[in-house]
Amino acid sequence: MTESAIGLREQKRWETSHRISMCAQRLTDAHGLDGFTMDELADAAEVSRRTLFNYFPSKLDAVLGTIPELPEAALATFHAGGPHGSLIEDLGALAKALLSVKEPDRDAMVLSRRVLASNDRVLAAAHQRFDQITDDFTALILEREGAAFGTDRARLAVRIIGALFDSALTTFLEGGDRPLDELFDLYLTEARSLFA
C-alpha cells in the first residue's frame, strides 16, 4: 500500500472517530452519560454498532475521544534533542505537533469543556487520561535527557506545558481571531519572561 493511501485511510479513520466523539458529546450534553445507549450513539454517528465498538469500547471512551498520535518525524526530532535544543521549547513543539494533526474547532472544544464540567465521571476519566499522557511524556523526556534528569523534574516540565496549553485554550475559547498554536507560543514566551 502506498504512503498516500495509508495517509488517506488514517485521515478517514480520524474523521470517523471524531464524528463519533462529537455525537457522544452532544448526546451526553443533552441527556447525560447514562441517558443514551450505544445503539443510539451508532445511529447518531451514522455508523454500525460493530464499527462503533471498533473505535470505542464504551460511551465514556467515545465522549473522551481518540488522542491524536504524535507524528513520527516530530518524535524523532525530539529524541534527537530538537528542534530547538531547549527541553521546554521542544515539548512545546511536540504539543503543537499534536495540534497540527487536526485543526482545533472552537465550537467542538466549547462543547467538550461543557460536558467535562457537567459530568463527574467524564471529568474523572479525563483526569485519568491526562495522568497517562503525563506519564507518556515523562518517559519521552527521560529517554531523551537520561534517568539522571529525574522523574519529578520531567513531570514538572510536562505539567508546565499542560498549564500553558490550558491557558492558551481558555483564551482561544473566549473568542478572538488568534489560532490556538499562536496563543500557545504567546503563553510560552510569557512563561519564559516570568521565569527569567
Backbone as CSV, one residue per row, in Angstrom:
resi,resn,N_x,N_y,N_z,CA_x,CA_y,CA_z,C_x,C_y,C_z
1,MET,0.845,-1.188,0.000,0.000,0.000,0.000,0.885,1.244,0.000
2,THR,0.537,2.232,-0.795,1.348,3.441,-0.886,1.186,4.297,0.361
3,GLU,2.176,5.174,0.567,2.138,6.060,1.736,0.926,6.977,1.687
4,SER,0.549,7.464,0.478,-0.603,8.361,0.378,-1.893,7.610,0.683
5,ALA,-1.979,6.325,0.293,-3.168,5.527,0.596,-3.283,5.304,2.099
6,ILE,-2.140,5.049,2.742,-2.137,4.883,4.198,-2.565,6.186,4.866
7,GLY,-2.049,7.303,4.361,-2.411,8.604,4.917,-3.895,8.896,4.773
8,LEU,-4.471,8.546,3.616,-5.903,8.763,3.408,-6.733,7.880,4.329
9,ARG,-6.286,6.627,4.509,-7.011,5.718,5.386,-6.969,6.223,6.838
10,GLU,-5.795,6.692,7.266,-5.669,7.233,8.625,-6.524,8.483,8.800
11,GLN,-6.565,9.333,7.775,-7.388,10.544,7.831,-8.867,10.185,7.948
12,LYS,-9.299,9.200,7.159,-10.705,8.763,7.216,-11.023,8.177,8.586
13,ARG,-10.085,7.395,9.122,-10.288,6.813,10.457,-10.398,7.923,11.512
14,TRP,-9.534,8.929,11.405,-9.588,10.050,12.346,-10.920,10.788,12.241
15,GLU,-11.396,11.028,11.023,-12.653,11.744,10.821,-13.838,10.965,11.404
16,THR,-13.836,9.639,11.200,-14.914,8.811,11.762,-14.865,8.842,13.289
17,SER,-13.680,8.695,13.840,-13.502,8.741,15.290,-13.996,10.073,15.852
18,HIS,-13.623,11.156,15.190,-14.015,12.495,15.643,-15.540,12.657,15.554
19,ARG,-16.144,12.185,14.476,-17.601,12.291,14.323,-18.322,11.523,15.440
20,ILE,-17.842,10.311,15.752,-18.452,9.533,16.826,-18.325,10.276,18.152
21,SER,-17.144,10.807,18.425,-16.927,11.534,19.684,-17.818,12.763,19.796
22,MET,-17.941,13.501,18.703,-18.795,14.687,18.738,-20.251,14.291,19.003
23,CYS,-20.706,13.212,18.386,-22.077,12.744,18.637,-22.229,12.310,20.089
24,ALA,-21.228,11.609,20.623,-21.279,11.165,22.017,-21.323,12.368,22.960
25,GLN,-20.569,13.403,22.646,-20.574,14.594,23.493,-21.913,15.328,23.406
26,ARG,-22.476,15.415,22.200,-23.777,16.083,22.059,-24.859,15.323,22.832
27,LEU,-24.842,13.984,22.721,-25.828,13.180,23.442,-25.633,13.303,24.952
28,THR,-24.387,13.322,25.398,-24.106,13.484,26.829,-24.553,14.857,27.306
29,ASP,-24.295,15.868,26.496,-24.698,17.231,26.839,-26.216,17.328,26.963
30,ALA,-26.933,16.652,26.084,-28.396,16.736,26.072,-29.063,15.813,27.094
31,HIS,-28.487,14.618,27.312,-29.189,13.606,28.106,-28.397,13.051,29.290
32,GLY,-27.136,13.451,29.428,-26.283,12.847,30.451,-25.653,11.565,29.910
33,LEU,-24.599,11.123,30.565,-23.869,9.947,30.085,-24.733,8.694,30.094
34,ASP,-25.636,8.580,31.062,-26.495,7.396,31.155,-27.803,7.557,30.393
35,GLY,-27.973,8.682,29.699,-29.249,8.975,29.049,-29.354,8.521,27.606
36,PHE,-28.396,7.747,27.118,-28.475,7.217,25.756,-27.735,5.889,25.706
37,THR,-28.016,5.130,24.674,-27.396,3.810,24.513,-26.333,3.854,23.421
38,MET,-25.533,2.811,23.368,-24.544,2.696,22.287,-25.237,2.596,20.934
39,ASP,-26.404,1.951,20.883,-27.156,1.880,19.627,-27.584,3.271,19.172
40,GLU,-28.038,4.076,20.114,-28.428,5.448,19.772,-27.216,6.261,19.326
41,LEU,-26.074,6.020,19.945,-24.855,6.698,19.519,-24.466,6.279,18.105
42,ALA,-24.534,4.976,17.817,-24.207,4.489,16.470,-25.124,5.136,15.435
43,ASP,-26.431,5.217,15.746,-27.377,5.853,14.821,-27.034,7.321,14.605
44,ALA,-26.737,8.028,15.694,-26.421,9.457,15.594,-25.167,9.694,14.758
45,ALA,-24.180,8.804,14.901,-22.918,8.956,14.176,-22.957,8.334,12.778
46,GLU,-24.083,7.690,12.462,-24.271,7.047,11.161,-23.209,5.978,10.888
47,VAL,-22.980,5.150,11.917,-22.088,4.002,11.778,-22.811,2.783,12.340
48,SER,-22.331,1.599,11.976,-22.922,0.385,12.533,-22.462,0.215,13.978
49,ARG,-23.187,-0.584,14.720,-22.804,-0.884,16.103,-21.415,-1.520,16.128
50,ARG,-21.151,-2.399,15.169,-19.846,-3.063,15.099,-18.728,-2.044,14.866
51,THR,-18.960,-1.119,13.940,-17.964,-0.076,13.678,-17.733,0.767,14.927
52,LEU,-18.812,1.116,15.601,-18.699,1.909,16.824,-17.781,1.221,17.826
53,PHE,-17.993,-0.082,18.043,-17.173,-0.801,19.019,-15.745,-1.028,18.522
54,ASN,-15.532,-0.953,17.214,-14.160,-0.999,16.692,-13.387,0.265,17.058
55,TYR,-14.111,1.351,17.245,-13.476,2.625,17.601,-13.417,2.833,19.111
56,PHE,-14.512,2.535,19.807,-14.608,2.830,21.231,-15.301,1.691,21.969
57,PRO,-14.713,1.222,23.077,-15.321,0.121,23.820,-16.493,0.546,24.718
58,SER,-16.633,1.862,24.971,-17.697,2.320,25.867,-18.113,3.745,25.513
59,LYS,-19.253,4.155,26.077,-19.710,5.537,25.870,-18.701,6.526,26.425
60,LEU,-18.152,6.211,27.575,-17.182,7.116,28.203,-15.964,7.320,27.306
61,ASP,-15.467,6.240,26.722,-14.333,6.364,25.797,-14.714,7.195,24.575
62,ALA,-15.941,7.010,24.099,-16.390,7.779,22.934,-16.472,9.264,23.259
63,VAL,-16.969,9.591,24.449,-17.059,11.006,24.858,-15.669,11.628,24.929
64,LEU,-14.709,10.889,25.487,-13.347,11.424,25.611,-12.648,11.516,24.258
65,GLY,-12.996,10.634,23.343,-12.415,10.679,22.006,-11.039,10.040,21.942
66,THR,-10.498,10.060,20.753,-9.196,9.472,20.481,-8.115,10.531,20.651
67,ILE,-7.031,10.156,21.304,-5.889,11.061,21.414,-5.113,10.976,20.107
68,PRO,-4.877,12.103,19.445,-4.102,12.046,18.204,-2.695,11.526,18.475
69,GLU,-2.165,10.773,17.534,-0.800,10.273,17.682,0.187,11.329,17.215
70,LEU,1.290,11.417,17.945,2.345,12.349,17.537,2.961,11.875,16.232
71,PRO,3.187,12.784,15.298,3.865,12.397,14.058,5.257,11.842,14.367
72,GLU,5.619,10.768,13.669,6.910,10.116,13.920,8.083,11.072,13.728
73,ALA,7.976,11.952,12.747,9.071,12.901,12.498,9.261,13.834,13.698
74,ALA,8.152,14.273,14.309,8.242,15.156,15.479,8.867,14.423,16.657
75,LEU,8.502,13.155,16.837,9.089,12.358,17.918,10.580,12.142,17.704
76,ALA,10.955,11.835,16.464,12.375,11.600,16.163,13.192,12.863,16.411
77,THR,12.649,14.011,16.017,13.334,15.286,16.246,13.497,15.547,17.734
78,PHE,12.443,15.275,18.512,12.503,15.464,19.959,13.565,14.555,20.579
79,HIS,13.567,13.286,20.197,14.559,12.331,20.733,15.987,12.763,20.419
80,ALA,16.151,13.413,19.267,17.486,13.842,18.841,17.907,15.159,19.510
81,GLY,17.035,15.716,20.365,17.400,16.948,21.066,16.906,18.202,20.409
82,GLY,15.990,18.077,19.472,15.500,19.242,18.743,14.017,19.448,18.963
83,PRO,13.440,20.380,18.277,14.035,21.179,17.202,14.792,22.418,17.670
84,HIS,14.703,22.755,18.974,15.323,23.995,19.452,16.517,23.775,20.376
85,GLY,16.612,22.583,20.948,17.701,22.321,21.889,17.385,22.728,23.314
86,SER,16.165,23.172,23.549,15.700,23.543,24.891,14.517,22.641,25.203
87,LEU,14.557,21.954,26.353,13.518,20.978,26.659,12.123,21.584,26.619
88,ILE,11.920,22.707,27.285,10.584,23.306,27.324,10.142,23.724,25.924
89,GLU,11.037,24.341,25.164,10.701,24.727,23.783,10.368,23.500,22.945
90,ASP,11.122,22.419,23.156,10.912,21.210,22.361,9.633,20.481,22.772
91,LEU,9.282,20.518,24.066,7.990,19.987,24.494,6.854,20.808,23.881
92,GLY,7.063,22.117,23.815,6.082,22.980,23.162,5.907,22.604,21.700
93,ALA,7.010,22.275,21.028,6.930,21.853,19.621,6.148,20.550,19.493
94,LEU,6.325,19.634,20.455,5.541,18.391,20.428,4.060,18.681,20.625
95,ALA,3.741,19.578,21.559,2.339,19.943,21.795,1.732,20.552,20.530
96,LYS,2.486,21.391,19.858,1.994,21.994,18.612,1.859,20.952,17.506
97,ALA,2.727,19.931,17.514,2.608,18.850,16.530,1.297,18.097,16.740
98,LEU,0.894,17.923,18.004,-0.401,17.294,18.279,-1.546,18.152,17.742
99,LEU,-1.432,19.461,17.911,-2.466,20.371,17.410,-2.576,20.320,15.892
100,SER,-1.448,20.081,15.230,-1.450,20.104,13.767,-2.121,18.880,13.158
101,VAL,-2.350,17.826,13.981,-2.998,16.622,13.462,-4.421,16.953,13.019
102,LYS,-5.099,17.777,13.779,-6.459,18.187,13.443,-6.648,19.633,13.864
103,GLU,-7.089,20.460,12.949,-7.304,21.884,13.231,-8.323,22.045,14.367
104,PRO,-7.969,22.785,15.430,-8.901,22.955,16.550,-10.193,23.643,16.115
105,ASP,-11.304,23.123,16.584,-12.626,23.650,16.283,-13.184,24.257,17.568
106,ARG,-13.369,25.579,17.549,-13.779,26.294,18.763,-15.097,25.753,19.318
107,ASP,-16.108,25.556,18.467,-17.406,25.075,18.946,-17.292,23.685,19.564
108,ALA,-16.493,22.814,18.943,-16.311,21.459,19.471,-15.616,21.499,20.827
109,MET,-14.648,22.399,20.969,-13.927,22.496,22.241,-14.802,23.089,23.339
110,VAL,-15.671,24.024,22.989,-16.617,24.570,23.971,-17.536,23.459,24.465
111,LEU,-18.041,22.655,23.536,-18.897,21.529,23.912,-18.142,20.562,24.822
112,SER,-16.914,20.230,24.471,-16.109,19.306,25.281,-15.941,19.822,26.701
113,ARG,-15.620,21.089,26.833,-15.446,21.667,28.170,-16.750,21.642,28.962
114,ARG,-17.867,21.918,28.285,-19.165,21.910,28.974,-19.503,20.500,29.464
115,VAL,-19.237,19.501,28.624,-19.508,18.110,29.007,-18.624,17.707,30.185
116,LEU,-17.346,18.096,30.150,-16.437,17.795,31.261,-16.919,18.430,32.556
117,ALA,-17.330,19.681,32.472,-17.727,20.428,33.669,-19.030,19.914,34.271
118,SER,-19.866,19.272,33.459,-21.191,18.890,33.949,-21.311,17.409,34.313
119,ASN,-20.241,16.636,34.149,-20.338,15.208,34.421,-19.097,14.728,35.169
120,ASP,-19.285,14.354,36.430,-18.155,13.951,37.272,-17.412,12.736,36.725
121,ARG,-18.135,11.753,36.172,-17.467,10.559,35.640,-16.594,10.898,34.442
122,VAL,-17.087,11.772,33.590,-16.300,12.184,32.425,-15.074,12.957,32.883
123,LEU,-15.260,13.853,33.847,-14.147,14.650,34.359,-13.085,13.757,35.002
124,ALA,-13.518,12.779,35.804,-12.570,11.864,36.449,-11.799,11.055,35.405
125,ALA,-12.499,10.601,34.362,-11.835,9.838,33.298,-10.857,10.717,32.524
126,ALA,-11.222,11.985,32.321,-10.323,12.908,31.627,-9.060,13.144,32.456
127,HIS,-9.223,13.276,33.770,-8.045,13.433,34.643,-7.155,12.201,34.587
128,GLN,-7.773,11.034,34.561,-7.008,9.784,34.467,-6.240,9.734,33.142
129,ARG,-6.897,10.166,32.086,-6.233,10.188,30.775,-5.077,11.175,30.785
130,PHE,-5.272,12.345,31.392,-4.186,13.327,31.462,-3.002,12.772,32.242
131,ASP,-3.288,12.022,33.320,-2.204,11.399,34.082,-1.418,10.422,33.211
132,GLN,-2.129,9.664,32.356,-1.452,8.724,31.465,-0.606,9.474,30.434
133,ILE,-1.138,10.550,29.887,-0.385,11.359,28.925,0.854,11.949,29.602
134,THR,0.684,12.411,30.847,1.820,12.938,31.606,2.892,11.871,31.761
135,ASP,2.482,10.650,32.109,3.442,9.549,32.246,4.148,9.258,30.921
136,ASP,3.389,9.282,29.825,3.979,9.008,28.499,5.012,10.072,28.130
137,PHE,4.664,11.340,28.348,5.597,12.415,28.024,6.793,12.421,28.977
138,THR,6.556,12.053,30.235,7.654,11.946,31.194,8.658,10.900,30.710
139,ALA,8.142,9.772,30.231,9.026,8.719,29.702,9.813,9.226,28.494
140,LEU,9.166,10.005,27.624,9.865,10.580,26.461,11.014,11.491,26.905
141,ILE,10.748,12.292,27.919,11.788,13.201,28.423,12.957,12.405,28.990
142,LEU,12.659,11.388,29.789,13.723,10.600,30.406,14.522,9.815,29.365
143,GLU,13.868,9.375,28.287,14.594,8.720,27.184,15.561,9.704,26.538
144,ARG,15.119,10.939,26.398,15.944,11.952,25.749,17.035,12.486,26.673
145,GLU,16.661,12.822,27.906,17.571,13.506,28.817,18.375,12.557,29.697
146,GLY,17.911,11.312,29.831,18.578,10.355,30.697,17.921,10.313,32.065
147,ALA,18.080,9.173,32.748,17.437,8.962,34.043,17.881,9.982,35.091
148,ALA,19.103,10.481,34.972,19.622,11.442,35.950,18.815,12.748,35.946
149,PHE,18.090,13.007,34.869,17.264,14.214,34.799,16.225,14.205,35.920
150,GLY,15.697,13.030,36.238,14.754,12.881,37.341,13.304,12.858,36.899
151,THR,12.572,11.880,37.418,11.164,11.715,37.069,10.333,12.905,37.513
152,ASP,10.544,13.383,38.739,9.753,14.516,39.240,9.975,15.766,38.394
153,ARG,11.215,15.976,38.015,11.544,17.145,37.197,10.904,17.035,35.810
154,ALA,10.931,15.824,35.245,10.315,15.605,33.930,8.805,15.823,33.999
155,ARG,8.182,15.309,35.069,6.729,15.514,35.246,6.396,16.996,35.372
156,LEU,7.226,17.727,36.100,7.010,19.161,36.259,7.047,19.861,34.896
157,ALA,7.991,19.491,34.063,8.090,20.092,32.726,6.818,19.831,31.921
158,VAL,6.311,18.600,31.996,5.080,18.259,31.265,3.911,19.065,31.813
159,ARG,3.835,19.200,33.120,2.710,19.928,33.722,2.781,21.422,33.413
160,ILE,3.981,21.959,33.305,4.119,23.372,32.905,3.560,23.555,31.495
161,ILE,3.948,22.661,30.593,3.435,22.746,29.213,1.917,22.580,29.215
162,GLY,1.403,21.654,30.035,-0.044,21.460,30.126,-0.763,22.706,30.608
163,ALA,-0.188,23.390,31.601,-0.796,24.627,32.117,-0.783,25.724,31.062
164,LEU,0.312,25.811,30.309,0.386,26.813,29.243,-0.646,26.523,28.154
165,PHE,-0.777,25.245,27.817,-1.765,24.860,26.811,-3.173,25.193,27.300
166,ASP,-3.468,24.891,28.568,-4.790,25.179,29.117,-5.080,26.682,29.106
167,SER,-4.071,27.487,29.425,-4.244,28.949,29.376,-4.525,29.418,27.954
168,ALA,-3.772,28.874,27.001,-3.990,29.238,25.597,-5.375,28.794,25.139
169,LEU,-5.785,27.600,25.558,-7.098,27.087,25.175,-8.218,27.951,25.740
170,THR,-8.083,28.378,26.984,-9.098,29.248,27.595,-9.238,30.549,26.806
171,THR,-8.119,31.147,26.451,-8.157,32.378,25.653,-8.776,32.123,24.283
172,PHE,-8.407,31.005,23.664,-8.944,30.631,22.349,-10.467,30.487,22.413
173,LEU,-10.963,29.856,23.463,-12.401,29.616,23.587,-13.183,30.881,23.907
174,GLU,-12.503,31.884,24.460,-13.169,33.151,24.762,-13.396,33.989,23.512
175,GLY,-12.833,33.560,22.391,-13.057,34.270,21.138,-11.799,34.946,20.649
176,GLY,-11.957,35.806,19.696,-10.806,36.446,19.077,-10.404,35.694,17.817
177,ASP,-9.410,36.229,17.145,-9.062,35.653,15.850,-7.708,34.957,15.843
178,ARG,-7.056,34.870,16.993,-5.751,34.211,17.029,-5.922,32.700,17.082
179,PRO,-5.170,31.959,16.262,-5.252,30.498,16.326,-4.616,29.967,17.611
180,LEU,-5.016,28.753,17.981,-4.574,28.159,19.241,-3.061,27.996,19.301
181,ASP,-2.434,27.579,18.213,-0.977,27.384,18.250,-0.240,28.703,18.456
182,GLU,-0.787,29.787,17.912,-0.178,31.113,18.110,-0.328,31.566,19.559
183,LEU,-1.495,31.305,20.141,-1.710,31.642,21.551,-0.785,30.829,22.447
184,PHE,-0.584,29.562,22.103,0.325,28.719,22.874,1.734,29.309,22.848
185,ASP,2.196,29.740,21.671,3.517,30.373,21.556,3.594,31.628,22.423
186,LEU,2.529,32.404,22.414,2.483,33.632,23.212,2.631,33.318,24.702
187,TYR,1.888,32.321,25.185,1.975,31.961,26.598,3.322,31.348,26.953
188,LEU,3.926,30.624,26.022,5.249,30.075,26.252,6.263,31.207,26.407
189,THR,6.163,32.222,25.569,7.031,33.394,25.659,6.826,34.118,26.993
190,GLU,5.555,34.270,27.389,5.232,34.925,28.668,5.819,34.132,29.844
191,ALA,5.701,32.810,29.792,6.244,31.992,30.878,7.769,32.127,30.952
192,ARG,8.403,32.164,29.792,9.852,32.334,29.751,10.252,33.649,30.420
193,SER,9.498,34.709,30.152,9.837,36.003,30.752,9.571,36.000,32.255
194,LEU,8.547,35.264,32.705,8.253,35.186,34.127,9.353,34.446,34.886
195,PHE,9.922,33.406,34.264,10.948,32.603,34.928,12.359,33.119,34.700
196,ALA,12.492,34.159,33.873,13.833,34.673,33.561,14.474,35.331,34.764
